[in-house]
Amino acid sequence: MPALTFRTWVLGICSCVMLSFINQFFSFRQNPVSIGTISVQLAILPIGKLMAATLPEKTITVPMTGWSFSLNPGPFNMKEHVLITIFASVGSGGVYALHIVTIVKVFYKKEIQPILAILLTLTTQMLGYGWAGLFRKFLVDSPYMWWPATLVQVSMFRALHETEKRLKGGLTRLQFFLIALGSSFAYSVIPTYFFPSLTALSFICWIWPKSVTAHQIGGGVQGLGLLSFGLDWNVVSSFLTSPLAFPAFSIICALAGAFLSLYVLVPITYWSNAFESKRFPIFSSRTFDHSGNRYNVTRILDQKTFTFDQQAYDSYIILKLISFHRSIWQQMKSSIQNKSGDVYNRIMKNYDSVPQWWFYTIFVVVLALAIFACEGFGGKLQLPFWGVLLAISLGVVFTLPIGIITATTNQQPGLNVITELIIGYLYPGRPIANVAFKTYGYISMVQSIFFLSDLKLGHYMKIPPKSMFLVQMVGTLINNMVTFGTAWWLLTTVENICDVTQLPKGSPWTCPGDNVFYSASIIWGVVGPLRMFGKLGVYAKLNWFFLVGLISPVPIWWLSRKFPQHKWIKLIHMPLIFYNASAFPEVKAVNYWTWGVVGIFFNVYVYRRYKGWWARHNYVLSAALDAGVAFLALLVYFSLQMNDIFGPDWWGADEGDHCILANCPTDPSILVDGCPVVS
């Protein structure tokens, strides 16, 4: 089958541009909208078939090259469809380094040159590609690495390209998708425009409207979210992605981590007043000083050098905060010992593999650009060359173990805290250096795993490896340019974007991810882990949790050996539990509980009771719901909100949960405007 055709390039580039723009555009909103690749995977099929039916079978020769291609090489085929979806998957992923650009411009009120910002985003996106080739044997060729999210796409491709006959009284998958898409689109106008409060229904707050404790317990956005839920698919999928694509055990482990965090650790810590936590909100992504007010970071930064000022810090008030496993080793060993005997490997040997020197060349070139970006431009990124090299080393070391977790559970623990901790100790007092180091170490690993995931899709679908490689490279360049342009446009045109104290009521431009990123830059970069969690800090006792994390898999392993008849014990995955416990406060309680209920309903109840329906429609439904929400949100913004036309001004117009007292401290010595004094 022809793969890299004219149709592939046209539809692939258009898909990449569209998803790059939409997902970056909505990443600044309170509940980010994210269109996944499955939506494009379905939408592209009729367009590809239309092009195959209408384009002339004309061969075009490129002047002075002798290279020619056909506008219409025949019927639209599965391999073209896969490569277009790879383009789309590159576009659907955000550019993490844009958080740095945002906090520099919006929160720190500093200028950053566009060329520096582009170099920063491009190098952090492509560094991981350079060493992805080292792990192909273990994470792509190995049959023990099955990649659940990739299997979703594989099943969709086969369903879409197999001849399907509609059963009497039933629907084809495409018909079901269109009906679900239309229903999702029509319903989404209610929570998006007319009734935004449907995103978080927190009944406990409504029953006790004047109780701070009730608001803290019941608030789904700024509280612990007890009995809080949302009636908006965007709440379900915006942060945690669609639960319909997760294995059931992965969903249950995620909910266990959220439960332990929200209803065990936080209540014990807060109501025992550990670390004087009653001086602050119970659940917040912001930073506070000892008096319970917002932390004024400008008071402890030297504005000329943009570095930590020890004397100013001493005169200010202390910064306060609010709130691997044996199976991995066995899977790693199986992967390493794999003799490439499965059917996919035998088939893929018919194609020329991507030479290793392609990966090494990318690594050397991008590394040089990364060092230039950090050392040049007046040192605005504050990170010296050795910091770049150390960050990359961390990314290389962790790619294999975290890649194994991702390939078997559909969840990916991050290196963000580890990288912040390391550079915070080694190079304190420099906020931008801290987040730059984190991005080079953490995101380069993420990009490497993302690259390998796409290679696995190509492996399943028998796509020529060199075609996969080329599509990923071009798609990354396009994604980088479009997302940067979108972010720069919004940062320079939306008044008071990300500043929740200045935005008008109901404005969605609250930038939840950027707020968390900014707070992290203060904690780990400006103040530093030594003054927070070391001998100079008030949170030193939290270091004991490193030991907890280290030994936590041991009792699970012992129980699985002691009671081998209970197979479910082996499904208790401690890295997943702790990973999901750390997702707060960017992810809210209402997001987790709504996501979990939907996931368990479809992947436990429906899967067991109606397995035939689940196999036929589950992933199609997920794609339709995602696409319907996204298209409606785009329509509402560009036709109404962009022209300052908002929904009706009433109680339900607030996108929050009406639990305003959840932000109040409970220490009677702390006075905050709008908060009652708790005795």
Secondary structure, DSSP 8 states (H G I E B T S, - for coil): ---S-HHHHHHHHHHHHHHHHHHHHHTTSSS-----HHHHHHHHHHHHHHHHHHS---EEE-TTT--EEES--SS--HHHHHHHHHHHHHHHS--TTHHHHHIIIIIS-----HHHHHHHHHHHHHHHHHHHGGGHHHHTS-TT---HHHHHHHHHHHHHHS-----TT---HHHHHHHHHHHHHHHHHIIIII-GGGG-EEHHHHHSTT-HHHHHHH-TTTS--TTEE-S-HHHHHTTT--GGGS-HHHHHHHHHHHHHIIIIIHHHHHHTTGGGGGGS-SS-SSEE-TTSSB--GGGGEETTTTEE-HHHHHHS---EE----HHHHHHHHHHHH--S-SHHHHHHTTS----HHHHHHHHHHHHHHHHHHHHSGGGTT---HHHHHHHHHHHHHHHHHHHHHHHHHS----SHHHHHHHHHHHSTT-HHHHHHHHIIIIIHHHHHHHHHHHHHHHHHHT--HHHHHHHHHHHHHHHHHHHHHHHHHHHHHSTTTT-TTTS-TT-----HHHHHHHHHIIIIIII-HHHHTSTTSS-GGGGHHHHHHHHTHHHHHHHHHH-TT-GGGGG--HHHHHHHHTSTTTS-HHHHHHHHHHHHIIIIIIHHH-HHHHHHHHHHHHHHHHHHHHHHHHHHHHHTGGGT-----SGGG-SS-S-GGGG----TT---TT-----
